[in-house]
């Protein structure tokens, strides 16, 4: 009857698949990572409850930290210094697209009780699944390099150069291990700690914004007028970098796992709808906060350092007695900044307090994103490889995979010669985006997985357009980059890699024909089940092409 349709069959899960890899439907287990789940209080108000919103608050803010990592901050300041306020609209639209994608990730985790990596493990054959896992691990490594090096740069600035880059990396590794075990004292305490770090960033970068006093009219025009007059390849690469920095592939996997930390009865359709609603509201608030913080950074550097040349900056730094004047050669070349030089020029133009407050903000950004990056690594590895290791072994393995290349970079380069690394890593994130976008759009569009919560036509069309746009941007960038190599062998290698990349993207797209019929679910169709209840479970080996 109607009430049964609304509340679902109380003997089985509403979602189409169950977290247990068993041939029988079983009770949903606690997450393999979080030791407890946050209970959701009852409320008489059916429309909206602040108590319930507070109970659901947490996963969205942890997810939003990926929008505030040092890679994003560096992309922001470079956008302001090279393009003035002209690319603020790219940041705004990228954040909105990110919100829509995070909504899909949260819905997948709530409805199925599984994260994206676990579902990929069940649905894809072995070889594509392993390729997908390696691509996401590569994205995590690239992001982690930005985050850990960002922390190391912050330590270097705060210590006036006494702590070298590699020393800062070691400190970051050590304190990350310590902070990651805070959830032993309760998940809510850990989430509050992340909230504190976001507050530190808001205050630090908000202070810089108030100090510089950007032109508010230019800020609003840059946000809401999608134009970029007199822009060239530099601005285009910066725009691609913004997209890669804001929408990170592994963050979609992370969010789908974090929402499992709330007690939601997946046997009850009403509770699932309510959880989806509150998670979306929370994510919207979290990403609004992250957008404002990113806007602070873009506006500060657009107002203060757009069209500045090295000669001007050198003269100001020399006049203020800065020990970093050698960073800016005596020529008329356009000023190039990263998060290290950005702190230095702020100190030269606005005083030492601006430098140290900037460094504190970068440290908060790096520390928080390093921790969430570790969570991403663990969820991705556990999900794709079905690992059931002890907590310490999981942390150690996922940290080691990401930290080793970071430490090698820290040893081989000093803090003054990292310009360009962030741009490359952001573009890599953009290139790897389809390996998160396609699976999340595919699985949330399948009624065999999402039942009544599958994507509608509008969501499918918009998602497909986003994927096409990202792939087109990536192809354009590859063509521009390859034509500048001036080497036949590099042309050949780049062409082969591009062909393999395109083939795998096409394969993933073909695995759900027109976003409705899945070729990865070619096993016998399950029939005769109540559409409100969960489908019978099939083992991973049954899902094969």
ZATI-532512 format. One line per 8 residues: number of its first residue (from 1); their letters; for each residue z, x, y of C-alpha. Coordinates in steps of 0.05 Angstrom, whole numbers. Example, Ala and Ser with C-alpha at 12.3 -4.5 7.8 and 13.67 -1.06 7.14 Angstrom:
2
1	AS	156 246 -90; 143 273 -21
//
This chain:
545
1	XXXXXXXX	0 0 0; -1 20 74; 69 51 75; 53 91 14; -12 114 46; 26 135 109; 82 172 75; 45 199 15
9	XXXXXXXX	63 201 -58; 134 227 -61; 123 262 -127; 68 310 -105; 44 349 -45; -1 317 7; -43 380 16; -101 390 -31
17	XXXXXXXX	-74 454 -62; -5 478 -78; 27 545 -65; 44 555 -138; -9 588 -182; 5 542 -239; -32 490 -278; 22 440 -260
25	XXXXXXXX	43 414 -193; 110 445 -175; 159 444 -118; 138 485 -58; 175 552 -59; 205 587 0; 161 637 34; 157 704 0
33	XXXXXXXX	175 737 66; 224 693 105; 289 682 68; 304 616 102; 268 558 134; 284 525 200; 305 452 190; 274 399 235
41	XXXXXXXX	324 351 266; 315 276 263; 298 239 327; 295 166 347; 237 180 395; 173 175 354; 127 200 411; 161 264 433
49	XXXXXXXX	227 300 424; 249 363 459; 297 377 402; 239 376 352; 196 418 398; 252 470 402; 257 470 326; 183 483 320
57	XXXXXXXX	184 536 375; 176 607 349; 113 618 308; 67 605 368; 104 656 411; 102 708 356; 28 694 350; 18 700 425
65	XXXXXXXX	44 771 425; -23 793 398; -52 768 464; -4 815 501; -9 880 462; -25 946 497; -99 938 478; -101 873 517
73	XXXXXXXX	-63 903 576; -112 962 579; -171 916 574; -142 875 631; -131 933 678; -200 962 663; -230 893 676; -197 891 744
81	XXXXXXXX	-213 963 763; -287 959 742; -305 886 754; -257 862 808; -238 789 794; -306 772 765; -286 770 691; -223 728 698
89	XXXXXXXX	-262 668 672; -279 707 609; -205 718 598; -191 644 609; -245 619 563; -227 671 509; -155 647 512; -177 574 505
97	XXXXXXXX	-222 591 446; -164 630 416; -119 569 423; -169 525 385; -174 577 330; -98 585 326; -94 509 319; -138 513 258
105	XXXXXXXX	-95 568 229; -31 529 240; -60 465 210; -83 504 148; -13 532 137; 22 465 149; -24 422 106; -32 468 47
113	XXXXXXXX	34 506 49; -6 570 41; -32 621 91; -105 640 100; -100 703 58; -70 665 -1; -126 613 3; -179 668 7
121	XXXXXXXX	-147 699 -55; -155 633 -93; -223 612 -68; -267 675 -64; -293 716 -122; -263 785 -132; -315 829 -96; -322 787 -32
129	XXXXXXXX	-247 777 -31; -234 852 -33; -287 865 21; -255 812 64; -186 843 54; -212 913 73; -244 886 136; -179 852 158
137	XXXXXXXX	-140 915 141; -188 954 185; -174 905 242; -99 913 232; -105 989 232; -146 987 297; -97 940 330; -38 981 306
145	XXXXXXXX	-67 1044 336; -69 1010 404; 2 984 397; 36 1047 371; -1 1092 420; 17 1043 475; 91 1051 458; 83 1127 455
153	XXXXXXXX	50 1127 524; 108 1085 551; 159 1135 524; 119 1191 556; 118 1157 624; 192 1139 621; 211 1210 601; 166 1241 656
161	XXXXXXXX	124 1275 602; 181 1304 562; 165 1262 500; 95 1280 474; 48 1229 445; 64 1245 373; 139 1243 388; 131 1173 417
169	XXXXXXXX	94 1152 354; 151 1176 310; 202 1139 353; 161 1076 350; 155 1080 274; 230 1089 267; 252 1033 314; 200 985 285
177	XXXXXXXX	232 992 216; 300 977 247; 277 916 286; 237 887 228; 302 876 189; 332 834 245; 310 771 207; 364 787 156
185	XXXXXXXX	411 759 210; 370 695 216; 298 678 232; 317 644 298; 351 708 323; 288 747 308; 246 696 346; 294 699 405
193	XXXXXXXX	286 775 405; 211 767 411; 222 717 466; 264 768 503; 208 820 497; 157 770 525; 205 757 583; 210 831 597
201	XXXXXXXX	134 835 601; 130 774 647; 182 804 694; 152 874 693; 79 854 706; 101 798 752; 137 850 794; 73 890 800
209	XXXXXXXX	35 826 819; 86 810 874; 83 882 899; 7 886 905; -2 814 930; -72 799 905; -118 751 944; -102 683 913
217	XXXXXXXX	-169 654 933; -205 709 895; -160 699 835; -176 624 832; -250 637 843; -252 689 788; -217 642 740; -257 579 750
225	XXXXXXXX	-327 602 771; -363 631 710; -407 681 745; -413 756 750; -459 778 807; -485 850 806; -457 861 736; -488 911 688
233	XXXXXXXX	-476 943 620; -406 966 640; -384 896 657; -417 868 594; -381 918 550; -317 900 586; -328 826 573; -340 840 499
241	XXXXXXXX	-276 881 499; -237 823 530; -260 777 474; -243 829 421; -175 843 452; -155 770 461; -181 739 396; -157 785 340
249	XXXXXXXX	-179 772 268; -112 787 235; -75 742 284; -107 681 253; -81 703 185; -13 715 216; -6 647 248; -24 609 185
257	XXXXXXXX	34 645 151; 86 639 206; 83 562 208; 109 562 136; 178 581 164; 192 508 183; 218 455 135; 160 406 131
265	XXXXXXXX	156 356 74; 85 364 50; 92 301 9; 96 261 74; 33 251 116; 74 231 177; 114 296 177; 50 337 170
273	XXXXXXXX	19 302 230; 83 313 270; 86 387 252; 13 396 272; 27 362 339; 88 404 356; 58 469 333; -3 456 378
281	XXXXXXXX	42 441 438; 83 504 425; 20 547 417; -9 519 482; 54 537 520; 57 606 488; -16 622 504; -8 596 575
289	XXXXXXXX	49 646 584; 6 702 554; -53 683 599; -10 686 662; 16 755 642; -55 780 629; -77 751 695; -22 790 731
297	XXXXXXXX	-50 855 704; -123 840 720; -107 817 790; -63 877 806; -117 928 788; -173 886 818; -137 882 885; -111 953 888
305	XXXXXXXX	-161 997 852; -229 963 849; -283 1011 877; -233 1067 886; -259 1137 872; -224 1198 844; -223 1234 911; -184 1177 944
313	XXXXXXXX	-134 1172 887; -124 1247 884; -109 1249 958; -57 1194 954; -24 1223 892; -22 1292 925; 9 1263 988; 64 1229 949
321	XXXXXXXX	80 1292 909; 58 1264 842; 54 1316 786; -7 1280 758; -60 1296 811; -100 1336 760; -117 1270 724; -164 1253 781
329	XXXXXXXX	-218 1306 794; -241 1321 865; -306 1282 862; -333 1214 884; -336 1187 813; -309 1116 803; -236 1115 782; -227 1106 707
337	XXXXXXXX	-160 1080 684; -123 1067 620; -51 1046 609; -27 1117 622; -69 1130 685; -55 1059 707; 19 1073 709; 7 1138 746
345	XXXXXXXX	-37 1107 801; 14 1050 810; 67 1104 821; 23 1141 871; 5 1079 912; 68 1036 906; 125 1084 890; 161 1110 828
353	XXXXXXXX	193 1042 813; 124 1012 802; 109 1067 750; 175 1058 712; 172 982 712; 100 986 688; 123 1032 631; 179 984 611
361	XXXXXXXX	128 927 607; 81 970 564; 139 989 519; 158 916 509; 85 899 495; 76 956 445; 142 945 409; 134 871 400
369	XXXXXXXX	61 875 378; 76 932 330; 127 887 295; 81 827 291; 25 874 268; 70 894 210; 81 821 193; 6 811 193
377	XXXXXXXX	-4 870 147; 48 843 98; 21 772 97; -51 796 89; -34 845 34; 11 796 -3; -39 740 2; -103 777 -16
385	XXXXXXXX	-72 821 -71; -19 771 -94; 35 825 -88; 106 808 -110; 141 872 -88; 209 884 -59; 218 877 16; 225 951 29
393	XXXXXXXX	164 971 -12; 121 919 24; 143 944 93; 134 1017 73; 64 1007 45; 36 964 101; 66 1010 154; 38 1072 120
401	XXXXXXXX	-33 1045 117; -34 1031 192; 9 1089 216; -26 1148 183; -91 1144 224; -50 1130 286; -9 1193 276; -72 1234 265
409	XXXXXXXX	-100 1210 331; -33 1226 366; -34 1297 339; -107 1310 356; -105 1282 427; -58 1288 485; -36 1229 527; -85 1247 583
417	XXXXXXXX	-148 1242 541; -147 1173 509; -196 1139 556; -250 1104 516; -210 1097 451; -185 1028 471; -255 1004 488; -280 1025 419
425	XXXXXXXX	-222 992 383; -231 927 422; -304 924 404; -286 938 331; -239 877 334; -297 836 362; -344 859 306; -292 840 253
433	XXXXXXXX	-278 771 283; -327 733 237; -285 754 177; -229 710 203; -269 657 240; -314 638 182; -260 630 129; -213 590 174
441	XXXXXXXX	-268 544 197; -294 536 125; -228 520 92; -203 473 147; -269 435 143; -264 422 68; -233 356 47; -221 387 -21
449	XXXXXXXX	-169 430 13; -147 391 75; -157 319 53; -149 273 114; -135 333 159; -203 365 150; -241 382 214; -284 329 246
457	XXXXXXXX	-356 337 267; -340 360 338; -293 414 313; -344 438 262; -400 442 315; -356 478 366; -330 526 313; -401 542 290
465	XXXXXXXX	-423 555 362; -364 603 372; -384 641 308; -457 645 331; -436 669 400; -390 723 372; -444 747 323; -497 748 378
473	XXXXXXXX	-451 788 424; -437 837 368; -510 846 351; -528 858 424; -473 910 430; -496 946 366; -567 949 392; -545 977 459
481	XXXXXXXX	-498 1027 426; -549 1050 374; -605 1060 424; -559 1109 461; -547 1153 400; -612 1193 405; -609 1213 331; -655 1189 276
489	XXXXXXXX	-601 1196 222; -551 1157 264; -605 1103 274; -614 1098 199; -539 1095 184; -526 1044 239; -584 1001 215; -559 1002 143
497	XXXXXXXX	-488 985 164; -514 928 208; -556 900 151; -496 901 103; -452 869 157; -503 813 169; -512 801 95; -438 792 84
505	XXXXXXXX	-432 746 145; -490 705 119; -457 702 50; -392 676 80; -430 624 120; -470 602 59; -405 590 21; -397 524 56
513	XXXXXXXX	-465 492 67; -466 459 135; -390 464 137; -382 409 86; -404 428 15; -370 491 -10; -407 538 -56; -342 573 -72
521	XXXXXXXX	-315 509 -102; -370 500 -154; -321 485 -210; -320 413 -235; -302 364 -180; -234 333 -186; -237 258 -187; -192 200 -201
529	XXXXXXXX	-136 225 -156; -103 187 -100; -134 216 -36; -65 216 -4; -35 261 -56; -50 333 -73; -106 354 -120; -90 384 -187
537	XXXXXXXX	-82 459 -183; -135 506 -210; -122 578 -224; -156 631 -181; -202 653 -237; -231 583 -240; -260 590 -170; -322 631 -181
545	X	-394 629 -160
//
